[in-house]
Amino acid sequence: MTSLSVAQTNQIITLLEKQQSTHQISAYTGLNHSSISRVCSKPWSGLSKNRRVQEVLKVKGGYTSY
């Protein structure tokens, strides 16, 4: 299993904020439905988009300039 990139995670979050279903996002991005569901189930899913991206970067050991 390969980790999602920050860009992929950001795209998923953006589409979720536009009320797209996980199946619609899967069809649009070509990513597996379970990968999208994992992004939805993260404990920070109730946070703003920028804050969620920051949390994803922390988990992945990345950084952000937000």
N, CA, C and O atoms as a GROMACS GRO file, in nm:
protein
  264
    1MET      N    1   0.084  -0.118   0.000
    1MET     CA    2   0.000   0.000   0.000
    1MET      C    3   0.089   0.124   0.000
    1MET      O    4   0.181   0.136   0.081
    2THR      N    5   0.061   0.215  -0.090
    2THR     CA    6   0.136   0.338  -0.102
    2THR      C    7   0.061   0.451  -0.033
    2THR      O    8  -0.062   0.460  -0.042
    3SER      N    9   0.135   0.537   0.036
    3SER     CA   10   0.073   0.652   0.102
    3SER      C   11   0.028   0.753  -0.002
    3SER      O   12   0.088   0.766  -0.109
    4LEU      N   13  -0.077   0.824   0.032
    4LEU     CA   14  -0.123   0.932  -0.055
    4LEU      C   15  -0.027   1.049  -0.044
    4LEU      O   16   0.028   1.076   0.063
    5SER      N   17  -0.007   1.118  -0.153
    5SER     CA   18   0.075   1.239  -0.149
    5SER      C   19  -0.006   1.352  -0.085
    5SER      O   20  -0.127   1.342  -0.069
    6VAL      N   21   0.064   1.456  -0.048
    6VAL     CA   22  -0.004   1.572   0.009
    6VAL      C   23  -0.101   1.631  -0.094
    6VAL      O   24  -0.211   1.673  -0.058
    7ALA      N   25  -0.060   1.634  -0.220
    7ALA     CA   26  -0.147   1.688  -0.325
    7ALA      C   27  -0.274   1.604  -0.340
    7ALA      O   28  -0.383   1.659  -0.357
    8GLN      N   29  -0.260   1.471  -0.334
    8GLN     CA   30  -0.377   1.384  -0.344
    8GLN      C   31  -0.470   1.404  -0.225
    8GLN      O   32  -0.592   1.412  -0.240
    9THR      N   33  -0.411   1.413  -0.105
    9THR     CA   34  -0.492   1.433   0.015
    9THR      C   35  -0.564   1.567   0.008
    9THR      O   36  -0.681   1.577   0.044
   10ASN      N   37  -0.494   1.669  -0.038
   10ASN     CA   38  -0.554   1.802  -0.051
   10ASN      C   39  -0.670   1.799  -0.151
   10ASN      O   40  -0.774   1.860  -0.129
   11GLN      N   41  -0.651   1.727  -0.262
   11GLN     CA   42  -0.756   1.716  -0.363
   11GLN      C   43  -0.878   1.645  -0.304
   11GLN      O   44  -0.991   1.687  -0.328
   12ILE      N   45  -0.856   1.539  -0.228
   12ILE     CA   46  -0.967   1.466  -0.165
   12ILE      C   47  -1.042   1.558  -0.070
   12ILE      O   48  -1.165   1.562  -0.072
   13ILE      N   49  -0.969   1.631   0.012
   13ILE     CA   50  -1.033   1.722   0.108
   13ILE      C   51  -1.115   1.827   0.036
   13ILE      O   52  -1.227   1.858   0.077
   14THR      N   53  -1.059   1.883  -0.071
   14THR     CA   54  -1.132   1.984  -0.149
   14THR      C   55  -1.261   1.927  -0.206
   14THR      O   56  -1.366   1.992  -0.199
   15LEU      N   57  -1.254   1.807  -0.261
   15LEU     CA   58  -1.374   1.744  -0.318
   15LEU      C   59  -1.475   1.708  -0.210
   15LEU      O   60  -1.596   1.719  -0.232
   16LEU      N   61  -1.428   1.666  -0.094
   16LEU     CA   62  -1.520   1.638   0.017
   16LEU      C   63  -1.591   1.764   0.061
   16LEU      O   64  -1.710   1.761   0.093
   17GLU      N   65  -1.518   1.875   0.064
   17GLU     CA   66  -1.580   2.002   0.102
   17GLU      C   67  -1.684   2.046   0.000
   17GLU      O   68  -1.774   2.124   0.033
   18LYS      N   69  -1.673   1.997  -0.123
   18LYS     CA   70  -1.772   2.027  -0.226
   18LYS      C   71  -1.885   1.925  -0.225
   18LYS      O   72  -1.964   1.917  -0.319
   19GLN      N   73  -1.891   1.846  -0.117
   19GLN     CA   74  -1.998   1.749  -0.095
   19GLN      C   75  -1.996   1.632  -0.194
   19GLN      O   76  -2.100   1.571  -0.219
   20GLN      N   77  -1.880   1.600  -0.249
   20GLN     CA   78  -1.868   1.484  -0.336
   20GLN      C   79  -1.862   1.359  -0.250
   20GLN      O   80  -1.804   1.360  -0.141
   21SER      N   81  -1.922   1.251  -0.296
   21SER     CA   82  -1.916   1.125  -0.222
   21SER      C   83  -1.779   1.061  -0.243
   21SER      O   84  -1.706   1.097  -0.335
   22THR      N   85  -1.746   0.966  -0.156
   22THR     CA   86  -1.618   0.897  -0.172
   22THR      C   87  -1.613   0.820  -0.303
   22THR      O   88  -1.507   0.809  -0.364
   23HIS      N   89  -1.726   0.767  -0.347
   23HIS     CA   90  -1.730   0.696  -0.475
   23HIS      C   91  -1.710   0.792  -0.593
   23HIS      O   92  -1.643   0.758  -0.690
   24GLN      N   93  -1.768   0.910  -0.584
   24GLN     CA   94  -1.749   1.009  -0.689
   24GLN      C   95  -1.603   1.054  -0.695
   24GLN      O   96  -1.546   1.069  -0.803
   25ILE      N   97  -1.543   1.074  -0.577
   25ILE     CA   98  -1.403   1.114  -0.571
   25ILE      C   99  -1.314   1.004  -0.628
   25ILE      O  100  -1.218   1.032  -0.700
   26SER      N  101  -1.345   0.880  -0.596
   26SER     CA  102  -1.269   0.767  -0.648
   26SER      C  103  -1.275   0.763  -0.800
   26SER      O  104  -1.172   0.743  -0.865
   27ALA      N  105  -1.393   0.782  -0.856
   27ALA     CA  106  -1.408   0.781  -1.001
   27ALA      C  107  -1.333   0.897  -1.065
   27ALA      O  108  -1.273   0.881  -1.172
   28TYR      N  109  -1.335   1.013  -1.002
   28TYR     CA  110  -1.271   1.132  -1.055
   28TYR      C  111  -1.118   1.124  -1.048
   28TYR      O  112  -1.049   1.161  -1.143
   29THR      N  113  -1.066   1.076  -0.933
   29THR     CA  114  -0.921   1.076  -0.911
   29THR      C  115  -0.852   0.947  -0.953
   29THR      O  116  -0.731   0.946  -0.977
   30GLY      N  117  -0.928   0.839  -0.963
   30GLY     CA  118  -0.867   0.710  -0.992
   30GLY      C  119  -0.808   0.644  -0.870
   30GLY      O  120  -0.745   0.538  -0.880
   31LEU      N  121  -0.828   0.704  -0.753
   31LEU     CA  122  -0.779   0.647  -0.628
   31LEU      C  123  -0.879   0.545  -0.575
   31LEU      O  124  -0.999   0.553  -0.604
   32ASN      N  125  -0.829   0.452  -0.497
   32ASN     CA  126  -0.914   0.351  -0.439
   32ASN      C  127  -1.010   0.413  -0.338
   32ASN      O  128  -0.974   0.504  -0.263
   33HIS      N  129  -1.132   0.362  -0.336
   33HIS     CA  130  -1.235   0.412  -0.244
   33HIS      C  131  -1.187   0.404  -0.099
   33HIS      O  132  -1.215   0.494  -0.020
   34SER      N  133  -1.116   0.299  -0.062
   34SER     CA  134  -1.072   0.283   0.077
   34SER      C  135  -0.969   0.390   0.114
   34SER      O  136  -0.964   0.434   0.229
   35SER      N  137  -0.886   0.432   0.019
   35SER     CA  138  -0.790   0.539   0.046
   35SER      C  139  -0.862   0.669   0.078
   35SER      O  140  -0.822   0.743   0.168
   36ILE      N  141  -0.968   0.696   0.005
   36ILE     CA  142  -1.046   0.818   0.028
   36ILE      C  143  -1.119   0.809   0.162
   36ILE      O  144  -1.126   0.907   0.235
   37SER      N  145  -1.170   0.692   0.193
   37SER     CA  146  -1.239   0.673   0.321
   37SER      C  147  -1.145   0.695   0.438
   37SER      O  148  -1.186   0.746   0.542
   38ARG      N  149  -1.019   0.656   0.423
   38ARG     CA  150  -0.922   0.678   0.531
   38ARG      C  151  -0.902   0.826   0.558
   38ARG      O  152  -0.889   0.866   0.674
   39VAL      N  153  -0.900   0.906   0.453
   39VAL     CA  154  -0.888   1.051   0.472
   39VAL      C  155  -1.010   1.103   0.548
   39VAL      O  156  -0.997   1.189   0.635
   40CYS      N  157  -1.128   1.051   0.515
   40CYS     CA  158  -1.252   1.094   0.581
   40CYS      C  159  -1.253   1.056   0.728
   40CYS      O  160  -1.309   1.128   0.811
   41SER      N  161  -1.192   0.945   0.761
   41SER     CA  162  -1.201   0.894   0.898
   41SER      C  163  -1.092   0.945   0.990
   41SER      O  164  -1.090   0.912   1.108
   42LYS      N  165  -1.001   1.025   0.938
   42LYS     CA  166  -0.895   1.078   1.022
   42LYS      C  167  -0.958   1.162   1.134
   42LYS      O  168  -1.061   1.226   1.114
   43PRO      N  169  -0.895   1.159   1.252
   43PRO     CA  170  -0.954   1.232   1.366
   43PRO      C  171  -0.966   1.382   1.344
   43PRO      O  172  -1.041   1.448   1.416
   44TRP      N  173  -0.896   1.436   1.248
   44TRP     CA  174  -0.903   1.580   1.222
   44TRP      C  175  -1.001   1.615   1.110
   44TRP      O  176  -0.996   1.727   1.058
   45SER      N  177  -1.087   1.523   1.073
   45SER     CA  178  -1.176   1.547   0.960
   45SER      C  179  -1.271   1.665   0.982
   45SER      O  180  -1.324   1.719   0.885
   46GLY      N  181  -1.294   1.706   1.105
   46GLY     CA  182  -1.380   1.819   1.133
   46GLY      C  183  -1.309   1.953   1.126
   46GLY      O  184  -1.373   2.057   1.143
   47LEU      N  185  -1.179   1.952   1.102
   47LEU     CA  186  -1.102   2.075   1.098
   47LEU      C  187  -1.112   2.142   0.961
   47LEU      O  188  -1.158   2.081   0.864
   48SER      N  189  -1.068   2.266   0.954
   48SER     CA  190  -1.067   2.336   0.827
   48SER      C  191  -0.969   2.269   0.732
   48SER      O  192  -0.882   2.192   0.774
   49LYS      N  193  -0.983   2.299   0.604
   49LYS     CA  194  -0.898   2.237   0.502
   49LYS      C  195  -0.750   2.260   0.532
   49LYS      O  196  -0.671   2.165   0.530
   50ASN      N  197  -0.711   2.383   0.559
   50ASN     CA  198  -0.570   2.412   0.584
   50ASN      C  199  -0.519   2.339   0.707
   50ASN      O  200  -0.407   2.287   0.707
   51ARG      N  201  -0.600   2.335   0.810
   51ARG     CA  202  -0.558   2.267   0.933
   51ARG      C  203  -0.547   2.116   0.910
   51ARG      O  204  -0.454   2.053   0.962
   52ARG      N  205  -0.639   2.056   0.832
   52ARG     CA  206  -0.630   1.913   0.801
   52ARG      C  207  -0.503   1.882   0.724
   52ARG      O  208  -0.436   1.782   0.751
   53VAL      N  209  -0.471   1.966   0.627
   53VAL     CA  210  -0.349   1.944   0.549
   53VAL      C  211  -0.228   1.952   0.641
   53VAL      O  212  -0.134   1.874   0.627
   54GLN      N  213  -0.228   2.046   0.735
   54GLN     CA  214  -0.118   2.056   0.831
   54GLN      C  215  -0.106   1.927   0.912
   54GLN      O  216   0.004   1.878   0.934
   55GLU      N  217  -0.218   1.874   0.958
   55GLU     CA  218  -0.216   1.752   1.037
   55GLU      C  219  -0.166   1.633   0.954
   55GLU      O  220  -0.091   1.549   1.005
   56VAL      N  221  -0.208   1.625   0.829
   56VAL     CA  222  -0.161   1.517   0.741
   56VAL      C  223  -0.010   1.529   0.724
   56VAL      O  224   0.061   1.428   0.728
   57LEU      N  225   0.039   1.649   0.704
   57LEU     CA  226   0.183   1.670   0.688
   57LEU      C  227   0.259   1.629   0.814
   57LEU      O  228   0.367   1.570   0.804
   58LYS      N  229   0.206   1.660   0.931
   58LYS     CA  230   0.271   1.621   1.056
   58LYS      C  231   0.285   1.470   1.063
   58LYS      O  232   0.391   1.418   1.096
   59VAL      N  233   0.178   1.400   1.032
   59VAL     CA  234   0.178   1.254   1.037
   59VAL      C  235   0.279   1.198   0.938
   59VAL      O  236   0.348   1.100   0.967
   60LYS      N  237   0.290   1.261   0.822
   60LYS     CA  238   0.382   1.212   0.719
   60LYS      C  239   0.524   1.264   0.740
   60LYS      O  240   0.614   1.227   0.665
   61GLY      N  241   0.545   1.349   0.839
   61GLY     CA  242   0.678   1.402   0.863
   61GLY      C  243   0.715   1.517   0.771
   61GLY      O  244   0.832   1.552   0.759
   62GLY      N  245   0.616   1.574   0.707
   62GLY     CA  246   0.641   1.686   0.616
   62GLY      C  247   0.633   1.819   0.689
   62GLY      O  248   0.636   1.825   0.812
   63TYR      N  249   0.624   1.922   0.613
   63TYR     CA  250   0.610   2.055   0.670
   63TYR      C  251   0.516   2.136   0.584
   63TYR      O  252   0.480   2.096   0.474
   64THR      N  253   0.476   2.250   0.636
   64THR     CA  254   0.387   2.336   0.559
   64THR      C  255   0.421   2.481   0.587
   64THR      O  256   0.481   2.514   0.690
   65SER      N  257   0.383   2.567   0.497
   65SER     CA  258   0.407   2.710   0.517
   65SER      C  259   0.279   2.784   0.548
   65SER      O  260   0.277   2.907   0.541
   66TYR      N  261   0.173   2.716   0.580
   66TYR     CA  262   0.045   2.780   0.611
   66TYR      C  263   0.058   2.865   0.734
   66TYR      O  264  -0.039   2.928   0.776
   0.00000   0.00000   0.00000
